[in-house]
């Protein structure tokens, strides 16, 4: 009878000593990641980057505007310039002292040049007066923020203090001839009142303050650079009443008005002597003149020949 052959386990000695230095080792096989999954991951990354870059290109600079009263403004309200929405309000918060409101707004990328020194912001509200009618569209529509841009070449800034009311005058021209007129009273002059030469607007009233000794009023005016040659040391300035009355025994009462604008707002007129020898020298910014209550007949007849700019 044939005996079964021993198995390898049986053939191996069961209690014999292990060979010196023989330590069992484990073999780890790394599982290969299929490249099939890399394609959608890379595609998602590319799409995400493109969306992020597009969003960054469409976002403009963020600015902060501080208002004493932001009534009518809320997140989503627009900033409008020349009839075009150039920004939108994102957030609003009270200041730490609870005395003002800080508005965070985002400008459009193509309006980033508005975030410069000198730009002025204000809330547009309905306004009706003898001199001005504005903001009536906000009676039936949402209120918005308007602005007056500063110098495009000015320094970029991100924080502004809003005006309480719309500015009455355009931004000051750095080349304008700035003069000071002294008077006993202000009357109905105000910032924005025109300065006229032969009933043509050539300047504007900028400001009015009390004199240092409080005995009079100092009115600051700007004359446009091209009309600066009209002003000499002997130039005379006076208030323009706008309406004149004349009564004659046989002619009766006659009323003469310069213009409708003159009826609605005060203005200042000036004249320069006709003869060069009596004009004096041309003046520079900072010169002072007396503001008379009315014009002498002689002043109204002066017709000097003066070359003005373009």
URSULZI-V423390 format. One record per backbone hydrogen bond with DSSP energy under -0.5 kcal/mol. CO is the residue of the C=O (numbers start at 1). NH is the residue of the N-H. Records with the same first field share a line. If there is no record, write none. Layout:
# URSULZI-V423390
CO=NH  NH
This chain:
# URSULZI-V423390
7=11
8=12
19=22
21=23
26=28
27=29
28=30
30=32
34=37
35=39
36=40
37=41
38=42
39=43
40=44
41=45
42=46
43=47
44=48
45=49
46=50
47=51
48=52
49=53
50=54
51=55
52=56
53=57
54=58
55=59
61=107
63=105
64=160
65=67  103
66=162
67=101
70=73
74=77
77=89
78=80  145
79=86  87
80=147
81=84
84=81  86
86=108
87=79
88=106
89=76
91=104
93=102
95=98
100=95
101=67  103
102=93  104
103=65  105
104=90  91
105=63  107
106=88
108=111
109=112
111=114
112=115
114=116
115=157
116=119
117=151
120=148
121=163
122=146
123=125
127=134
132=129
134=127
135=138
136=139
137=140  141
144=124
145=80
146=122
148=120
151=154
155=117
158=64
160=66  162
172=174
173=176
176=178
177=179  223
178=286
179=221
180=289
181=219
182=291
183=217
186=189
188=266
190=193
193=205
194=196  268
195=202  203
196=270
197=200
199=201
200=197
202=224
203=195
204=222
205=192
207=220
209=218
211=214
216=211
217=183  219
218=209  220
219=181
220=206  207
221=179
222=204
223=177
224=227  228
225=228
226=309
227=230
228=231
230=232
231=283
232=235
236=271
237=292
238=269
239=241
240=267
242=258
244=256
246=254
248=252
252=248
254=246
256=244
259=263
260=264
261=265
266=194
267=240
268=196
269=238
271=236
272=304
275=278  279
276=279  280
279=234
281=233
284=287
287=180
289=182
290=237  292
292=239
296=300
297=301
298=301  302
299=302
304=306
306=308
